[in-house]
Amino acid sequence: MDSKQDNRNWFQKNWKWAVPSLGCLTVIVVFILLFGAMVGKVTDMFKDSVPYAVGMETLQKNKLVINKIGEPIEVDGMFQGNINYEDNSGTADLKIPIKGPKGEGTLMIIAEKNGENWTYKTMEVSFKDSKDKINLLDNRIKKSQTFY
């Protein structure tokens, strides 16, 4: 029996499946990196907005919220909503997940911009463990109502 020794390297032996696999892997990695960059830009846009800054400052000074979820209060995940600017007007509709040592919740902000000023229609915190909400604009707790 004549046995021939195959002197080709690994790539020469396996190129038929290695090239498409590496190409697909490259496309997936590039997609993940671009998606991550896009999420980072959107998050930065929200964090740089006046409604976000005012909402977070108001939230972190509110004694009712601090008693409910503790301090420090931090953002806990992805924002939801949108911010639109056009000329000297705009709107913001944000839902920001928050957490503290004692609990979690969501800060909701609805605002309109006219000229340089923002008018806040809604700025309230709802909590994960109850249906209560704290209105940050008038510092009142809205108790959930149960109907029988």
N, CA, C and O of each residue as an XYZ file, in Angstrom:
592
protein
N       0.826     -1.174      0.000
C       0.000      0.000      0.000
C       0.868      1.234      0.000
O       1.838      1.349      0.750
N       0.499      2.128     -0.843
C       1.241      3.372     -0.955
C       0.476      4.453     -0.190
O      -0.621      4.837     -0.594
N       1.032      4.933      0.883
C       0.356      5.979      1.639
C       1.038      7.312      1.361
O       2.248      7.459      1.528
N       0.238      8.272      0.935
C       0.757      9.610      0.678
C       0.545     10.460      1.913
O      -0.495     10.390      2.569
N       1.524     11.243      2.210
C       1.409     12.145      3.348
C       0.859     13.475      2.840
O       1.350     14.026      1.855
N      -0.154     13.978      3.518
C      -0.764     15.253      3.131
C       0.008     16.377      3.819
O      -0.075     16.525      5.038
N       0.757     17.167      3.054
C       1.595     18.237      3.608
C       0.911     19.594      3.618
O       1.553     20.611      3.883
N      -0.384     19.620      3.333
C      -1.080     20.908      3.346
C      -1.318     21.352      4.790
O      -1.492     20.527      5.687
N      -1.320     22.684      4.997
C      -1.600     23.192      6.343
C      -3.105     23.139      6.635
O      -3.897     22.774      5.766
N      -3.488     23.502      7.850
C      -4.884     23.411      8.274
C      -5.798     24.218      7.362
O      -6.847     23.725      6.945
N      -5.412     25.460      7.044
C      -6.256     26.316      6.224
C      -6.430     25.739      4.816
O      -7.523     25.797      4.254
N      -5.388     25.200      4.263
C      -5.486     24.604      2.932
C      -6.439     23.404      2.931
O      -7.124     23.149      1.940
N      -6.475     22.687      4.024
C      -7.364     21.528      4.122
C      -8.824     21.924      4.377
O      -9.736     21.216      3.951
N      -9.054     23.051      5.069
C     -10.389     23.395      5.558
C     -10.953     24.706      5.014
O     -11.939     25.209      5.552
N     -10.375     25.257      3.991
C     -10.778     26.582      3.520
C     -12.222     26.638      3.034
O     -12.836     27.704      3.087
N     -12.775     25.548      2.572
C     -14.125     25.562      2.019
C     -15.194     25.909      3.053
O     -16.215     26.502      2.705
N     -14.980     25.556      4.288
C     -15.942     25.937      5.318
C     -15.409     27.057      6.203
O     -16.205     27.764      6.821
N     -14.108     27.244      6.288
C     -13.524     28.270      7.149
C     -13.796     29.680      6.622
O     -14.131     30.572      7.402
N     -13.658     29.894      5.325
C     -13.852     31.230      4.758
C     -15.291     31.722      4.967
O     -15.465     32.836      5.461
N     -16.325     30.955      4.618
C     -17.695     31.441      4.876
C     -17.974     31.627      6.372
O     -18.665     32.570      6.758
N     -17.447     30.747      7.201
C     -17.671     30.864      8.648
C     -17.043     32.137      9.192
O     -17.677     32.858      9.962
N     -15.823     32.418      8.806
C     -15.151     33.637      9.270
C     -15.843     34.884      8.728
O     -15.926     35.900      9.418
N     -16.336     34.809      7.503
C     -17.070     35.939      6.927
C     -18.342     36.226      7.700
O     -18.638     37.381      8.005
N     -19.094     35.186      8.018
C     -20.330     35.357      8.796
C     -20.019     35.875     10.192
O     -20.712     36.758     10.697
N     -18.998     35.339     10.807
C     -18.604     35.785     12.141
C     -18.205     37.257     12.122
O     -18.544     38.002     13.041
N     -17.501     37.673     11.103
C     -17.096     39.074     10.976
C     -18.315     39.983     10.846
O     -18.381     41.033     11.485
N     -19.277     39.578     10.020
C     -20.493     40.374      9.846
C     -21.253     40.482     11.169
O     -21.748     41.558     11.503
N     -21.351     39.411     11.910
C     -22.047     39.421     13.204
C     -21.347     40.346     14.189
O     -22.007     41.133     14.868
N     -20.030     40.267     14.277
C     -19.273     41.120     15.205
C     -19.437     42.589     14.826
O     -19.638     43.430     15.703
N     -19.356     42.910     13.546
C     -19.526     44.295     13.098
C     -20.930     44.786     13.435
O     -21.092     45.917     13.894
N     -21.947     43.955     13.216
C     -23.319     44.322     13.543
C     -23.465     44.612     15.039
O     -24.087     45.604     15.417
N     -22.906     43.768     15.878
C     -22.987     43.972     17.332
C     -22.294     45.266     17.732
O     -22.818     46.012     18.559
N     -21.138     45.544     17.167
C     -20.421     46.781     17.486
C     -21.204     48.017     17.042
O     -21.280     49.000     17.778
N     -21.785     47.970     15.844
C     -22.580     49.105     15.367
C     -23.836     49.302     16.216
O     -24.209     50.435     16.519
N     -24.482     48.216     16.596
C     -25.671     48.312     17.448
C     -25.301     48.914     18.806
O     -26.017     49.773     19.321
N     -24.197     48.468     19.377
C     -23.732     49.017     20.655
C     -23.423     50.500     20.559
O     -23.749     51.262     21.470
N     -22.798     50.918     19.467
C     -22.492     52.339     19.281
C     -23.776     53.155     19.146
O     -23.874     54.260     19.679
N     -24.757     52.606     18.434
C     -26.030     53.298     18.258
C     -26.754     53.455     19.600
O     -27.277     54.527     19.903
N     -26.782     52.395     20.392
C     -27.420     52.458     21.711
C     -26.711     53.484     22.586
O     -27.359     54.245     23.305
N     -25.394     53.505     22.528
C     -24.629     54.485     23.303
C     -24.940     55.912     22.898
O     -25.063     56.784     23.759
N     -25.069     56.170     21.597
C     -25.395     57.518     21.114
C     -26.792     57.938     21.566
O     -26.989     59.074     21.997
N     -27.758     57.031     21.469
C     -29.126     57.347     21.884
C     -29.168     57.622     23.391
O     -29.822     58.563     23.840
N     -28.470     56.801     24.157
C     -28.415     57.012     25.606
C     -27.788     58.361     25.933
O     -28.283     59.079     26.802
N     -26.710     58.709     25.249
C     -26.071     60.008     25.469
C     -27.013     61.155     25.107
O     -27.038     62.177     25.793
N     -27.789     60.990     24.030
C     -28.734     62.028     23.629
C     -29.767     62.259     24.729
O     -30.092     63.401     25.052
N     -30.282     61.171     25.303
C     -31.240     61.311     26.398
C     -30.584     61.972     27.608
O     -31.150     62.891     28.200
N     -29.396     61.508     27.975
C     -28.725     62.042     29.162
C     -28.328     63.501     29.015
O     -28.221     64.214     30.014
N     -28.109     63.954     27.799
C     -27.737     65.351     27.566
C     -28.943     66.276     27.467
O     -28.782     67.489     27.330
N     -30.148     65.719     27.536
C     -31.347     66.546     27.382
C     -31.715     67.233     28.699
O     -31.439     66.725     29.786
N     -32.341     68.394     28.569
C     -32.804     69.150     29.739
C     -33.861     68.369     30.517
O     -33.768     68.312     31.744
N     -34.875     67.755     29.862
C     -35.875     67.009     30.638
C     -35.267     65.884     31.480
O     -35.693     65.667     32.614
N     -34.289     65.175     30.945
C     -33.638     64.120     31.708
C     -32.931     64.711     32.934
O     -33.093     64.216     34.050
N     -32.150     65.766     32.718
C     -31.394     66.371     33.818
C     -32.319     66.900     34.907
O     -32.075     66.680     36.093
N     -33.380     67.596     34.507
C     -34.329     68.146     35.490
C     -35.051     67.004     36.214
O     -35.222     67.051     37.432
N     -35.469     65.991     35.471
C     -36.168     64.859     36.087
C     -35.301     64.131     37.099
O     -35.752     63.836     38.207
N     -34.065     63.839     36.730
C     -33.171     63.122     37.652
C     -32.827     63.967     38.877
O     -32.752     63.445     39.989
N     -32.618     65.269     38.680
C     -32.320     66.144     39.826
C     -33.508     66.215     40.774
O     -33.345     66.131     41.991
N     -34.698     66.370     40.214
C     -35.914     66.425     41.032
C     -36.126     65.097     41.761
O     -36.469     65.081     42.943
N     -35.927     64.011     41.069
C     -36.082     62.674     41.638
C     -35.143     62.460     42.818
O     -35.562     61.975     43.869
N     -33.883     62.819     42.648
C     -32.885     62.536     43.674
C     -33.001     63.437     44.903
O     -32.363     63.179     45.924
N     -33.804     64.483     44.811
C     -34.040     65.362     45.961
C     -35.376     65.078     46.645
O     -35.670     65.671     47.683
N     -36.180     64.194     46.090
C     -37.515     63.955     46.600
C     -37.489     62.972     47.769
O     -37.085     61.821     47.608
N     -37.915     63.423     48.931
C     -37.879     62.607     50.156
C     -38.801     61.395     50.069
O     -38.471     60.333     50.598
N     -39.960     61.535     49.405
C     -40.882     60.413     49.294
C     -40.254     59.271     48.483
O     -40.378     58.102     48.848
N     -39.582     59.622     47.386
C     -38.922     58.611     46.555
C     -37.761     57.986     47.321
O     -37.580     56.768     47.298
N     -36.984     58.814     47.993
C     -35.840     58.309     48.768
C     -36.319     57.336     49.844
O     -35.694     56.296     50.054
N     -37.430     57.663     50.533
C     -37.964     56.752     51.552
C     -38.422     55.425     50.941
O     -38.323     54.377     51.580
N     -38.917     55.472     49.719
C     -39.458     54.275     49.072
C     -38.362     53.351     48.519
O     -38.420     52.140     48.730
N     -37.355     53.912     47.806
C     -36.344     53.044     47.180
C     -34.925     53.274     47.699
O     -34.011     52.550     47.304
N     -34.717     54.255     48.568
C     -33.405     54.465     49.163
C     -32.470     55.310     48.305
O     -32.810     55.744     47.204
N     -31.291     55.520     48.851
C     -30.241     56.280     48.155
C     -28.990     55.429     48.060
O     -28.769     54.611     48.952
N     -28.179     55.562     47.068
C     -28.311     56.435     45.902
C     -29.302     55.866     44.901
O     -29.513     54.655     44.821
N     -29.903     56.771     44.141
C     -30.824     56.383     43.077
C     -30.047     56.440     41.771
O     -29.406     57.440     41.450
N     -30.120     55.334     41.024
C     -29.363     55.223     39.776
C     -30.266     54.793     38.638
O     -31.331     54.216     38.855
N     -29.827     55.079     37.422
C     -30.517     54.570     36.235
C     -30.228     53.077     36.142
O     -29.102     52.636     36.369
N     -31.264     52.302     35.802
C     -31.144     50.846     35.814
C     -31.590     50.240     34.493
O     -32.615     49.562     34.435
N     -30.837     50.477     33.445
C     -31.168     49.849     32.172
C     -31.390     50.842     31.056
O     -30.945     51.989     31.112
N     -32.097     50.367     30.030
C     -32.326     51.148     28.812
C     -33.485     52.125     28.974
O     -34.516     51.795     29.561
N     -33.301     53.319     28.451
C     -34.375     54.309     28.411
C     -35.386     53.906     27.356
O     -35.081     53.155     26.429
N     -36.591     54.417     27.515
C     -37.618     54.289     26.487
C     -38.159     55.674     26.213
O     -38.099     56.547     27.079
N     -38.681     55.885     25.033
C     -39.313     57.152     24.733
C     -38.652     57.867     23.584
O     -37.918     57.281     22.788
N     -38.938     59.172     23.518
C     -38.362     59.974     22.446
C     -38.249     61.427     22.851
O     -38.938     61.905     23.753
N     -37.359     62.113     22.157
C     -37.187     63.553     22.294
C     -37.167     64.109     20.875
O     -36.420     63.635     20.018
N     -37.997     65.117     20.640
C     -38.056     65.744     19.320
C     -37.802     67.236     19.459
O     -38.399     67.899     20.307
N     -36.917     67.759     18.626
C     -36.649     69.189     18.574
C     -36.920     69.684     17.163
O     -36.541     69.036     16.188
N     -37.569     70.818     17.057
C     -37.772     71.445     15.761
C     -37.830     72.947     15.998
O     -38.728     73.444     16.679
N     -36.871     73.660     15.435
C     -36.739     75.104     15.641
C     -36.668     75.380     17.149
O     -35.786     74.852     17.828
N     -37.580     76.195     17.677
C     -37.578     76.523     19.102
C     -38.648     75.770     19.875
O     -39.045     76.197     20.959
N     -39.118     74.660     19.334
C     -40.113     73.877     20.048
C     -39.667     72.423     20.094
O     -38.772     72.005     19.360
N     -40.303     71.675     20.961
C     -39.947     70.273     21.061
C     -40.827     69.556     22.056
O     -41.615     70.167     22.778
N     -40.677     68.247     22.078
C     -41.405     67.418     23.028
C     -40.470     66.340     23.569
O     -39.508     65.938     22.914
N     -40.772     65.896     24.752
C     -40.035     64.790     25.361
C     -41.039     63.862     26.017
O     -41.962     64.306     26.699
N     -40.851     62.581     25.807
C     -41.681     61.546     26.426
C     -40.713     60.437     26.817
O     -40.347     59.609     25.984
N     -40.301     60.418     28.077
C     -39.247     59.518     28.536
C     -39.746     58.590     29.629
O     -40.552     58.977     30.475
N     -39.256     57.365     29.598
C     -39.435     56.405     30.685
C     -38.044     55.912     31.044
O     -37.364     55.283     30.233
N     -37.636     56.204     32.260
C     -36.279     55.907     32.703
C     -36.344     54.917     33.862
O     -36.870     55.252     34.924
N     -35.820     53.708     33.680
C     -35.812     52.746     34.791
C     -34.801     53.191     35.851
O     -33.673     53.565     35.533
N     -35.225     53.142     37.103
C     -34.366     53.574     38.207
C     -34.315     52.491     39.276
O     -35.178     51.616     39.338
N     -33.287     52.569     40.114
C     -33.197     51.635     41.232
C     -32.486     52.318     42.387
O     -31.712     53.261     42.220
N     -32.784     51.800     43.553
C     -32.124     52.195     44.779
C     -31.904     50.942     45.597
O     -32.300     49.855     45.177
N     -31.278     51.071     46.766
C     -31.013     49.881     47.577
C     -32.274     49.155     48.056
O     -32.223     47.960     48.350
N     -33.406     49.866     48.138
C     -34.626     49.254     48.661
C     -35.674     48.928     47.600
O     -36.718     48.366     47.930
N     -35.425     49.265     46.338
C     -36.437     48.975     45.336
C     -36.117     49.548     43.970
O     -35.075     50.162     43.741
N     -37.070     49.316     43.067
C     -36.921     49.745     41.673
C     -38.185     50.461     41.228
O     -39.255     50.293     41.813
N     -38.038     51.260     40.182
C     -39.189     51.960     39.641
C     -38.887     52.530     38.272
O     -37.875     52.217     37.645
N     -39.814     53.388     37.823
C     -39.669     54.043     36.524
C     -40.017     55.513     36.682
O     -41.063     55.867     37.224
N     -39.120     56.360     36.198
C     -39.374     57.800     36.145
C     -39.973     58.108     34.784
O     -39.375     57.805     33.751
N     -41.168     58.718     34.784
C     -41.817     59.080     33.533
C     -41.859     60.601     33.430
O     -42.288     61.291     34.354
N     -41.401     61.107     32.283
C     -41.368     62.548     32.050
C     -42.054     62.830     30.716
O     -41.702     62.247     29.691
N     -43.025     63.721     30.740
C     -43.642     64.228     29.515
C     -43.518     65.740     29.592
O     -43.989     66.365     30.542
N     -42.875     66.326     28.577
C     -42.615     67.763     28.598
C     -42.717     68.344     27.199
O     -42.570     67.643     26.198
N     -42.975     69.649     27.158
C     -43.014     70.382     25.899
C     -42.080     71.575     26.000
O     -41.974     72.219     27.044
N     -41.407     71.857     24.894
C     -40.490     72.995     24.835
C     -41.089     74.073     23.953
O     -41.550     73.803     22.843
N     -41.076     75.299     24.461
C     -41.509     76.454     23.690
C     -40.452     77.529     23.885
O     -40.322     78.076     24.980
N     -39.706     77.834     22.856
C     -38.583     78.759     22.990
C     -37.476     78.076     23.763
O     -37.048     76.979     23.403
N     -37.016     78.706     24.809
C     -35.955     78.133     25.643
C     -36.500     77.362     26.842
O     -35.740     76.687     27.537
N     -37.800     77.454     27.092
C     -38.388     76.892     28.313
C     -39.084     75.563     28.079
O     -39.758     75.360     27.069
N     -38.903     74.661     29.039
C     -39.600     73.380     29.049
C     -40.756     73.476     30.039
O     -40.594     73.992     31.145
N     -41.912     72.981     29.641
C     -43.071     72.878     30.522
C     -43.316     71.393     30.752
O     -43.460     70.621     29.804
N     -43.360     71.005     32.020
C     -43.504     69.589     32.378
C     -44.971     69.262     32.627
O     -45.598     69.795     33.543
N     -45.499     68.376     31.793
C     -46.890     67.924     31.927
C     -46.977     66.793     32.949
O     -47.904     66.738     33.757
N     -45.993     65.890     32.898
C     -45.945     64.744     33.807
C     -44.508     64.527     34.229
O     -43.592     64.543     33.406
N     -44.325     64.324     35.511
C     -43.040     63.888     36.060
C     -43.382     63.067     37.299
O     -43.615     63.603     38.382
N     -43.404     61.753     37.104
C     -43.819     60.892     38.203
C     -43.006     59.604     38.224
O     -42.429     59.182     37.222
N     -42.985     59.002     39.400
C     -42.275     57.749     39.606
C     -43.295     56.677     39.954
O     -44.105     56.844     40.866
N     -43.245     55.577     39.217
C     -44.046     54.406     39.578
C     -43.071     53.342     40.086
O     -41.909     53.309     39.684
N     -43.552     52.489     40.961
C     -42.687     51.522     41.630
C     -43.022     50.101     41.209
O     -44.176     49.764     40.947
N     -41.993     49.286     41.151
C     -42.144     47.914     40.703
C     -42.952     47.073     41.693
O     -43.693     46.178     41.286
N     -42.813     47.352     42.975
C     -43.440     46.515     43.996
C     -44.837     46.977     44.418
O     -45.468     46.322     45.247
N     -45.334     48.094     43.865
C     -46.679     48.561     44.201
C     -47.231     49.352     43.021
O     -46.521     49.633     42.055
N     -48.494     49.702     43.117
C     -49.100     50.498     42.055
C     -49.118     51.976     42.423
O     -49.694     52.787     41.697
N     -48.499     52.331     43.532
C     -48.428     53.728     43.935
C     -47.523     54.498     42.991
O     -46.584     53.951     42.411
N     -47.829     55.785     42.851
C     -47.010     56.687     42.052
C     -46.771     57.948     42.847
O     -47.636     58.400     43.597
N     -45.583     58.517     42.677
C     -45.268     59.789     43.307
C     -45.168     60.830     42.203
O     -44.347     60.722     41.292
N     -46.033     61.851     42.308
C     -46.012     62.953     41.367
C     -44.933     63.928     41.826
O     -45.081     64.574     42.863
N     -43.865     64.037     41.070
C     -42.750     64.907     41.454
C     -43.060     66.385     41.242
O     -42.355     67.243     41.773
N     -44.098     66.694     40.478
C     -44.448     68.091     40.234
C     -45.171     68.705     41.421
O     -45.020     69.897     41.688
N     -45.960     67.900     42.140
C     -46.637     68.448     43.324
C     -46.317     67.654     44.594
O     -46.904     67.900     45.647
N     -45.387     66.702     44.491
C     -44.888     65.943     45.638
C     -45.995     65.198     46.381
O     -46.019     65.173     47.612
N     -46.916     64.587     45.619
C     -47.987     63.815     46.245
C     -47.911     62.377     45.799
O     -47.454     62.068     44.699
N     -48.374     61.493     46.687
C     -48.458     60.073     46.362
C     -49.857     59.796     45.826
O     -50.856     60.162     46.445
N     -49.916     59.145     44.668
C     -51.185     58.671     44.132
C     -51.300     57.211     44.540
O     -50.552     56.364     44.051
N     -52.221     56.923     45.421
C     -52.445     55.548     45.847
C     -53.215     54.808     44.775
O     -54.106     55.361     44.132
N     -52.858     53.554     44.594
C     -53.598     52.750     43.635
C     -54.968     52.455     44.217
O     -55.113     52.247     45.422
N     -55.959     52.439     43.358
C     -57.315     52.157     43.791
C     -57.704     50.761     43.358
O     -57.506     50.366     42.209
N     -58.256     50.030     44.290
C     -58.705     48.668     43.991
C     -60.230     48.682     43.997
O     -60.848     49.122     44.966
N     -60.823     48.206     42.929
C     -62.270     48.160     42.836
C     -62.708     46.699     43.025
O     -62.131     45.778     42.447
N     -63.741     46.524     43.847
C     -64.243     45.181     44.130
C     -65.521     44.935     43.412
O     -66.096     43.853     43.529
